[in-house]
Amino acid sequence: MEGCDVFGLGQCSLDYIGRIGEFPPPGIKKEFFDLTVQGGGPVATALAALSRWGLFCRFSGVVGDDAFGPVIARSLEEEGIDTKGIVRRKGCASQFAFIAAESPGGRRTIFWERPGGEPLKPEEVDLEALSGARLFHTDGLFVEAALHAAQKAREGNIPVVVDGGTLREGMVEIARLSDFFIASETFGRQLAGRDDPLEACRRIRDLGPRLAAVTLGEKGYAASFGGKEIRRPAYPVAAVDTTGCGDVFHAGFIFGVLRGRSLEESLDLGAWAASRVCLRLGGRAGIPGRGEMETRRRPLPS
């Protein structure tokens, strides 16, 4: 089997995104504007970005046999992603989300339903495809499959990148198998027991990853790696919708790593790519172009 640059395992969904002025209190009708329908999911969106930037990606996940399933798969295939690893559950619903994006400011509220049926099973992961990858990326939603794949990746000296959204069951075990663990602000707060992203990075590093980072939205990010700790501000933008920013942060970081950039440069590339995403509705419409990613350089503070 032909090798790939990134093998991704995790969520894929169909996102309906609407723009509102501000989020309403309960019991109120609220008109929304600019309805946008896009594929979503942390790993799926990260792979969409990486594919646009010239990397060959394979995806492993679950959809149902409802009307959304083929649309989700097609949204990935149209990006050039190999979707042979998608398992279709009969009689089950696909993952779906409705997202209300507040304007101005871009803050979003996500209502989502996880895919129906059984989670992806370890035996449903194509280990031959994984063995030919340069990097493995997961969000840990299908915990048993993710743990199995991460273990096989480590045995094959394939770097493991994890998107830690929430501190759900199995995430600590997955962190122990990861090389690069980039968590959300929510995950960091849950792990540290307080709002201290650098402490969260320290606790993640104690589990074994070479790099730990916590993304902080408009406040930037914190990271720990190679004996140093950093705190960086976000790129200032007039955000329209922050959906997908974390997903593309991971993609930008992965792109930097696979292009041989330093970890600090890769983090900065992720932050910059995320800042471009929030200028458009949805997690994929604002993904920057390949040329911008290839040539993007920024002097870093010492």
LINGI-V793411 format. One line per field, one symbol per residue. ss: DSSP state (h for helix, s for strand, l for the rest). psi: psi as a letter, one per 20 degrees, with the letter a starting at -180 (. if undefined). burial: + if it has 24 or more other C-alpha atoms within 12 Angstrom, else -. Layout:
ss: ???
psi: ???
burial: ???
//
This chain:
ss: lllsssssslllssssssssllllllllllllsssssssslhhhhhhhhhhhllllssssssssllhhhhhhhhhhhllllssssssssllllllssssssslllllssssssllllllllhhhllhhhhhlssssssllllhhhhhhhhhhhhhlllssssssllllllhhhhhhlllsssslhhhhhhhhllllhhhhhhhhhhllllssssslhhhlsssssllsssssllllllllllllhhhhhhhhhhhhhhllllhhhhhhhhhhhhhhhllllllllllllhhhhhhlllllll
psi: pprrgpoqpbqprppopqprgqpqrqjpqpqrrlpppqqapggghghgghghjjqpqqppaprakahhghggghhghiijpojhjppoppjqqrpqqppoopprhjqqpppqpqqraqrpqgiipnhgghhjqhqppqijgnggggggghghgghjkpqpppongqmrpihghhhhjqhooorrhgggggghjrmnhhhggghghhihqhppqpqkcijcrqqpqkjqpqpqrqpprnpgpjpighghgggggggggijjrrhghgghggggghhhhjiqprihhjprrggghhipqppqq.
burial: ---+++++++++++++++++--+------------++++++++++++++++++++++++++++++--++++++++++-+++++++++++---+++++++++++-++++++---+++-++++--++++-++++++++++++++++++++++++++---++++++++++---+++++++++++++++++++++----++++++++++-++++++++++++-++++++---++++-++-+-+++++++++++++++++++++-+-++++++++++++++++++++++++++----++--------
//
